[in-house]
């Protein structure tokens, strides 16, 4: 296999890159068939379930969605976006927001951050949708907000927020002191701020519903707020940031808006204090009794075949499929780890890859986990591995989950029932042999 081909496959298996649905390289895990039968390997068709929560409700909804980094949340949200936009009886205008573009990753968040980002992104999307018939008034929401803020704080007048003041949101992300001053002023009048947000989103929603393209109209707006799970504190700020996220999303009623909103949350928040939350599990490559789940292995193989054709996979791994199977089982069904492992295999110079090379790659992944697993949790982790449960009423386990869900040491599965296990690299670090 030539270098150009290997390089192409290496980049297609980038575990930190979300492929576009339009690329044709995205495998739909929840619609995979074996012998013409759907394989329910993650317990639900997640995109359909989330879309129906929006479609079937008579009032605007706040939907929470979570999962491990790299488990496919963004891909599923893109499917939700396509469903809600294209389904005849829904026909919504989706506003997709990547939190990383607008919000600081390592600072506490509150409603001001969330609502201002939603209004800003919605204004941009609606303006694009209306096109030449743009009915957005000259005095925008941010113009009114900026005028109000300047009335209460003359120092803010020197800030560069753009001709129409919409760069206010970007400036808040890039300038911490400016952001703090803005929020301090708004927090003095929280009801006024929320009321203005509701008025503006209602107005934008009505503009969308009134606008016809080829005689067809949208039924409204839906917000898809992705990547909020990346908001984590560093060092001494970690606890403060985590607490701010918990407070923000535990008060679901305060997040209600005149339009539907889907939020992605950190996986450790999936407990009874937050309420109803959809958790995207990993693929079941082992059953609860630790036996191999052959259907799950087939699903993950086909996920890889969408990136690397079967004949080239045979060149890399040889005709004996047990080598590829071993990688899949060792990933624990977690897509990001599987893609990382395949990338390392592609880097090996001699094909088919040897068992010795595979063991070396496994050891490299174990070393990555060894550097991150706090061994103070060893007893609790061993208990989870044995019972396949996480007790969210146990403070120690909740604190541990906050740390270890984010680095996907504890994996969550669904096949009717919900259960937990530890990923294989961490098992070896803890001295457990499956």
C-alpha positions as CSV (number, residue, x, y, z in Angstrom):
1,X,0.0,0.0,0.0
2,X,1.5,3.3,-1.1
3,X,2.2,6.2,1.3
4,X,-0.5,8.5,-0.3
5,X,-3.2,5.9,0.4
6,X,-2.0,5.2,3.9
7,X,-1.9,9.0,4.6
8,X,-5.5,9.3,3.3
9,X,-6.7,6.5,5.6
10,X,-4.7,7.9,8.6
11,X,-6.6,11.2,8.3
12,X,-10.0,9.5,7.7
13,X,-9.4,7.8,11.0
14,X,-8.7,11.0,12.9
15,X,-10.4,10.4,16.3
16,X,-10.9,14.1,16.9
17,X,-12.5,15.0,13.6
18,X,-16.3,14.8,13.0
19,X,-17.0,13.8,9.4
20,X,-19.7,15.6,7.4
21,X,-22.9,13.6,6.8
22,X,-22.5,14.7,3.1
23,X,-19.1,13.1,2.8
24,X,-20.5,9.6,2.6
25,X,-18.0,8.3,5.1
26,X,-20.3,8.5,8.1
27,X,-21.7,5.1,9.3
28,X,-25.1,5.1,10.9
29,X,-24.7,2.8,13.9
30,X,-28.3,2.9,14.9
31,X,-29.6,1.8,11.4
32,X,-27.2,-1.1,10.8
33,X,-28.7,-4.4,9.7
34,X,-27.5,-8.0,9.9
35,X,-29.5,-10.4,7.7
36,X,-32.1,-7.6,7.1
37,X,-32.7,-7.2,10.8
38,X,-31.8,-3.9,12.6
39,X,-29.2,-4.4,15.3
40,X,-30.1,-2.4,18.4
41,X,-26.6,-2.2,19.7
42,X,-26.9,1.2,21.5
43,X,-30.4,0.7,22.8
44,X,-32.2,3.4,20.8
45,X,-32.2,5.2,17.5
46,X,-30.9,8.3,19.2
47,X,-31.3,10.9,16.4
48,X,-34.9,9.8,15.9
49,X,-35.7,9.8,19.6
50,X,-34.4,13.3,20.1
51,X,-36.1,14.6,17.0
52,X,-39.4,13.2,18.1
53,X,-39.1,14.9,21.5
54,X,-39.1,18.1,19.6
55,X,-41.7,17.1,16.9
56,X,-44.3,15.7,19.1
57,X,-44.4,18.2,22.0
58,X,-47.0,21.0,21.8
59,X,-44.8,23.5,23.8
60,X,-41.2,24.5,23.2
61,X,-38.8,22.0,24.7
62,X,-35.5,21.9,26.5
63,X,-33.7,18.7,25.6
64,X,-30.5,17.5,27.2
65,X,-28.1,15.2,25.4
66,X,-24.8,13.8,26.6
67,X,-22.2,11.2,25.9
68,X,-18.4,10.7,26.0
69,X,-16.1,12.9,24.0
70,X,-15.7,11.3,20.6
71,X,-18.6,8.9,21.0
72,X,-20.6,10.4,18.1
73,X,-22.8,13.1,19.7
74,X,-22.1,15.7,17.0
75,X,-22.8,13.2,14.3
76,X,-26.1,12.3,15.9
77,X,-27.0,16.0,16.4
78,X,-26.3,16.6,12.7
79,X,-28.8,13.8,11.9
80,X,-31.3,15.4,14.3
81,X,-30.8,18.7,12.4
82,X,-31.4,17.0,9.0
83,X,-34.6,15.3,10.4
84,X,-36.1,18.4,11.8
85,X,-35.3,20.5,8.8
86,X,-36.5,18.0,6.1
87,X,-39.4,16.2,7.7
88,X,-42.6,17.4,6.1
89,X,-44.6,17.7,9.3
90,X,-41.8,19.5,11.2
91,X,-39.9,21.6,8.7
92,X,-38.0,23.6,11.3
93,X,-35.1,26.0,10.7
94,X,-32.1,24.6,12.7
95,X,-29.6,26.9,14.3
96,X,-26.5,24.9,15.0
97,X,-24.2,26.4,17.6
98,X,-20.7,25.1,18.4
99,X,-20.0,26.4,21.9
100,X,-16.2,26.4,21.2
101,X,-16.7,29.2,18.8
102,X,-18.4,31.6,21.3
103,X,-17.7,30.6,24.9
104,X,-14.5,30.3,26.9
105,X,-13.6,26.7,27.7
106,X,-12.2,27.1,31.2
107,X,-14.5,29.6,32.8
108,X,-17.8,29.4,34.7
109,X,-20.9,29.8,32.6
110,X,-24.4,31.2,33.3
111,X,-27.6,32.1,31.6
112,X,-26.1,35.4,30.2
113,X,-23.5,33.4,28.3
114,X,-26.0,30.9,27.0
115,X,-28.8,33.3,26.0
116,X,-26.6,35.9,24.4
117,X,-24.9,33.2,22.2
118,X,-28.3,31.8,21.2
119,X,-29.6,35.2,20.2
120,X,-26.5,36.1,18.3
121,X,-26.4,32.8,16.4
122,X,-30.1,32.9,15.7
123,X,-29.9,36.4,14.2
124,X,-27.1,35.3,11.9
125,X,-29.0,32.2,10.7
126,X,-32.3,34.1,10.3
127,X,-30.7,36.9,8.3
128,X,-29.1,34.3,6.0
129,X,-32.4,32.5,5.6
130,X,-34.4,35.6,4.8
131,X,-31.8,36.6,2.2
132,X,-32.8,39.6,0.0
133,X,-36.1,39.9,1.8
134,X,-34.3,40.4,5.1
135,X,-36.7,42.0,7.5
136,X,-34.3,42.4,10.5
137,X,-34.7,45.9,11.8
138,X,-31.8,48.3,11.7
139,X,-31.8,48.6,15.5
140,X,-30.9,45.0,16.4
141,X,-31.2,43.3,19.8
142,X,-27.5,43.9,20.4
143,X,-27.8,47.6,19.6
144,X,-30.5,47.9,22.2
145,X,-28.5,45.9,24.7
146,X,-25.4,48.0,24.1
147,X,-27.3,51.2,24.5
148,X,-28.7,50.0,27.8
149,X,-25.3,48.9,29.0
150,X,-23.7,52.2,28.1
151,X,-26.4,54.0,30.1
152,X,-25.2,52.1,33.2
153,X,-21.4,51.9,32.6
154,X,-19.7,54.6,30.5
155,X,-16.4,52.7,30.5
156,X,-17.9,50.2,28.1
157,X,-18.2,52.8,25.4
158,X,-14.6,52.4,24.5
159,X,-15.0,48.7,23.5
160,X,-14.9,47.6,19.9
161,X,-18.1,45.7,19.3
162,X,-18.7,46.3,15.6
163,X,-20.9,48.6,13.6
164,X,-24.1,46.8,14.6
165,X,-22.8,45.7,18.0
166,X,-23.2,42.0,17.2
167,X,-19.5,41.4,17.9
168,X,-20.3,41.9,21.6
169,X,-20.6,38.1,22.0
170,X,-17.2,37.5,20.4
171,X,-15.6,40.2,22.5
172,X,-17.0,38.6,25.6
173,X,-15.3,35.3,24.8
174,X,-11.9,36.9,24.0
175,X,-11.7,39.6,26.7
176,X,-12.3,38.1,30.2
177,X,-12.4,41.5,32.0
178,X,-14.8,42.9,29.4
179,X,-17.0,39.8,29.8
180,X,-17.0,40.2,33.6
181,X,-18.0,43.8,33.4
182,X,-20.8,43.1,30.9
183,X,-22.2,40.3,33.1
184,X,-22.0,42.4,36.2
185,X,-24.1,45.1,34.6
186,X,-26.7,42.6,33.2
187,X,-26.9,40.7,36.5
188,X,-28.1,43.9,38.2
189,X,-31.3,43.6,36.0
190,X,-31.7,39.9,35.3
191,X,-35.4,40.0,34.5
192,X,-35.0,42.7,32.0
193,X,-32.2,40.7,30.2
194,X,-34.3,37.5,30.0
195,X,-37.4,39.4,28.9
196,X,-35.4,41.0,26.0
197,X,-34.1,37.6,25.0
198,X,-37.6,36.2,24.9
199,X,-39.0,39.2,22.9
200,X,-36.1,38.9,20.3
201,X,-36.4,35.1,19.8
202,X,-40.2,35.4,19.5
203,X,-39.7,38.1,16.8
204,X,-37.1,36.0,14.9
205,X,-39.3,32.9,15.1
206,X,-42.3,34.8,13.7
207,X,-40.2,36.2,10.8
208,X,-39.1,32.7,9.9
209,X,-42.7,31.4,10.0
210,X,-43.9,34.2,7.8
211,X,-41.2,33.9,5.2
212,X,-42.2,31.7,2.2
213,X,-39.7,30.1,-0.2
214,X,-41.4,28.6,-3.3
215,X,-44.7,28.8,-1.4
216,X,-43.4,26.8,1.5
217,X,-42.9,28.1,5.1
218,X,-40.9,26.9,8.0
219,X,-42.8,26.1,11.2
220,X,-40.2,27.8,13.4
221,X,-36.7,27.7,14.8
222,X,-34.9,25.0,16.8
223,X,-31.5,25.6,18.5
224,X,-28.9,22.8,18.6
225,X,-26.3,23.9,21.2
226,X,-23.4,21.5,20.8
227,X,-20.0,21.1,22.6
228,X,-21.0,22.6,26.0
229,X,-19.4,19.4,27.5
230,X,-16.0,20.9,26.7
231,X,-16.4,23.6,29.3
232,X,-14.1,22.3,32.1
233,X,-12.0,24.2,34.6
234,X,-8.3,24.0,35.1
235,X,-6.6,23.4,38.4
236,X,-8.2,25.2,41.3
237,X,-11.0,26.5,39.0
238,X,-12.2,23.0,38.1
239,X,-14.7,22.7,40.9
240,X,-16.1,26.2,40.4
241,X,-16.7,25.6,36.7
242,X,-18.3,22.2,37.3
243,X,-20.6,23.7,39.9
244,X,-21.6,26.5,37.6
245,X,-22.5,24.0,34.9
246,X,-24.5,21.9,37.4
247,X,-26.4,25.0,38.7
248,X,-27.1,26.3,35.2
249,X,-28.6,23.0,33.8
250,X,-30.2,21.8,37.0
251,X,-32.6,24.8,36.7
252,X,-34.2,23.6,33.5
253,X,-37.3,25.8,33.8
254,X,-35.0,28.9,33.7
255,X,-33.7,27.8,30.4
256,X,-37.1,27.6,28.7
257,X,-37.4,29.9,25.7
258,X,-40.1,30.5,23.1
259,X,-38.3,28.1,20.7
260,X,-37.0,24.5,21.1
261,X,-33.4,24.1,22.4
262,X,-31.2,21.0,22.5
263,X,-28.2,21.3,24.8
264,X,-25.2,18.9,25.0
265,X,-23.9,18.5,28.6
266,X,-20.9,16.9,30.3
267,X,-21.6,13.1,30.8
268,X,-21.1,13.3,34.6
269,X,-24.3,15.3,34.9
270,X,-26.4,12.4,33.9
271,X,-27.9,11.8,37.3
272,X,-31.3,12.3,39.0
273,X,-30.4,15.9,40.1
274,X,-30.5,17.1,36.4
275,X,-33.6,15.2,35.4
276,X,-34.4,13.7,32.0
277,X,-31.2,13.5,29.9
278,X,-30.4,11.4,26.9
279,X,-27.1,9.7,27.2
280,X,-25.5,8.3,24.0
281,X,-23.8,5.0,25.1
282,X,-20.9,3.3,23.5
283,X,-21.2,0.2,21.3
284,X,-21.7,-3.1,23.1
285,X,-18.7,-5.2,22.0
286,X,-18.9,-7.2,25.3
287,X,-22.1,-8.3,27.1
288,X,-22.8,-7.6,30.7
289,X,-21.3,-11.0,31.6
290,X,-18.1,-10.0,29.7
291,X,-18.7,-12.4,26.8
292,X,-18.0,-11.1,23.4
293,X,-20.9,-9.4,21.6
294,X,-20.5,-10.5,18.0
295,X,-23.1,-8.1,16.7
296,X,-21.3,-5.2,18.3
297,X,-18.0,-6.3,16.8
298,X,-19.7,-6.4,13.3
299,X,-21.1,-2.9,13.8
300,X,-17.7,-1.5,14.6
301,X,-16.0,-3.3,11.7
302,X,-18.5,-1.7,9.3
303,X,-17.8,1.7,10.9
304,X,-14.2,1.2,9.9
305,X,-15.1,-0.1,6.5
306,X,-16.8,3.2,5.7
307,X,-13.3,4.8,6.1
308,X,-11.1,2.0,4.8
309,X,-12.4,-0.5,2.2
310,X,-12.5,-4.1,3.3
311,X,-9.8,-5.2,0.8
312,X,-7.4,-2.6,2.1
313,X,-8.3,-3.6,5.7
314,X,-7.3,-7.2,4.8
315,X,-4.0,-5.9,3.4
316,X,-3.3,-4.1,6.8
317,X,-4.6,-6.8,9.1
318,X,-4.2,-10.0,7.0
319,X,-6.9,-12.5,6.2
320,X,-7.2,-13.5,9.8
321,X,-9.9,-11.2,11.1
322,X,-9.0,-12.0,14.7
323,X,-6.4,-9.1,14.7
324,X,-9.0,-6.6,13.7
325,X,-11.5,-8.1,16.2
326,X,-9.0,-7.8,19.0
327,X,-8.7,-4.0,18.3
328,X,-12.4,-3.6,18.3
329,X,-12.9,-5.5,21.6
330,X,-9.9,-3.6,23.2
331,X,-11.6,-0.3,22.3
332,X,-14.5,-1.2,24.6
333,X,-16.9,-0.1,21.8
334,X,-15.7,3.5,22.2
335,X,-15.3,5.0,18.7
336,X,-12.6,7.5,19.6
337,X,-10.3,4.8,21.0
338,X,-10.9,2.5,18.1
339,X,-10.0,5.2,15.6
340,X,-6.9,6.0,17.6
341,X,-5.8,2.3,17.6
342,X,-6.4,2.0,13.8
343,X,-4.3,5.2,13.2
344,X,-1.4,3.6,15.1
345,X,-1.8,0.4,13.0
346,X,-1.6,2.5,9.8
347,X,1.7,4.0,11.0
348,X,3.3,0.5,11.2
349,X,5.5,-0.1,8.1
350,X,5.1,-3.8,7.6
351,X,1.7,-5.3,6.5
352,X,0.0,-7.4,7.5
353,X,0.6,-6.2,11.0
354,X,2.0,-8.7,13.5
355,X,0.5,-9.7,16.9
356,X,3.6,-8.2,18.5
357,X,2.9,-4.8,16.9
358,X,-0.7,-4.9,18.1
359,X,0.4,-5.6,21.6
360,X,2.8,-2.6,21.4
361,X,0.0,-0.4,20.3
362,X,-2.2,-1.6,23.1
363,X,0.6,-0.8,25.6
364,X,0.8,2.7,24.2
365,X,-2.9,3.3,24.9
366,X,-2.6,1.8,28.3
367,X,0.2,4.3,29.1
368,X,-2.0,7.2,28.1
369,X,-4.7,6.0,30.6
370,X,-2.1,5.2,33.2
371,X,-1.1,8.9,33.3
372,X,-4.7,10.0,33.8
373,X,-6.4,7.6,36.1
374,X,-6.4,8.7,39.8
375,X,-5.5,5.5,41.6
376,X,-7.3,6.8,44.7
377,X,-10.5,5.6,43.0
378,X,-9.2,2.1,42.5
379,X,-11.5,0.4,45.0
380,X,-14.6,2.2,43.6
381,X,-13.5,1.3,40.0
382,X,-13.1,-2.4,40.9
383,X,-16.6,-2.3,42.4
384,X,-18.1,-0.8,39.3
385,X,-16.4,-3.5,37.1
386,X,-17.8,-6.2,39.4
387,X,-21.4,-4.9,39.8
388,X,-21.7,-3.1,36.4
389,X,-23.4,-0.2,38.3
390,X,-22.7,3.4,39.3
391,X,-24.5,4.5,42.4
392,X,-25.4,8.2,41.9
393,X,-26.6,8.4,45.5
394,X,-23.1,7.7,46.6
395,X,-21.1,10.9,46.9
396,X,-17.8,9.2,46.3
397,X,-19.0,7.6,43.1
398,X,-20.5,10.8,41.8
399,X,-17.3,12.7,42.4
400,X,-15.4,9.9,40.7
401,X,-17.8,9.9,37.8
402,X,-17.3,13.6,37.3
403,X,-13.6,12.9,36.8
404,X,-13.6,9.6,35.0
405,X,-16.6,10.0,32.6
406,X,-14.8,12.9,31.0
407,X,-11.7,10.7,30.2
408,X,-14.0,7.7,29.4
409,X,-12.6,5.3,31.9
410,X,-16.1,4.4,33.0
411,X,-18.2,3.4,29.9
412,X,-22.0,3.3,29.7
413,X,-23.9,0.7,27.7
414,X,-27.5,0.1,26.7
415,X,-29.2,-3.1,25.4
416,X,-32.6,-2.6,27.0
417,X,-31.1,-2.3,30.4
418,X,-28.4,0.2,31.3
419,X,-25.1,-0.9,32.7
420,X,-21.5,0.3,33.2
421,X,-18.0,-1.1,32.8
422,X,-14.4,0.0,32.6
423,X,-12.6,0.4,29.3
424,X,-10.0,-2.3,28.6
425,X,-6.9,-0.1,28.8
426,X,-7.8,1.0,32.3
427,X,-8.5,-2.6,33.3
428,X,-4.9,-3.5,32.6
429,X,-3.7,-0.4,34.5
430,X,-5.8,-1.6,37.5
431,X,-4.4,-5.2,37.1
432,X,-7.6,-6.8,35.9
433,X,-7.4,-9.4,33.1
434,X,-10.7,-10.1,31.1
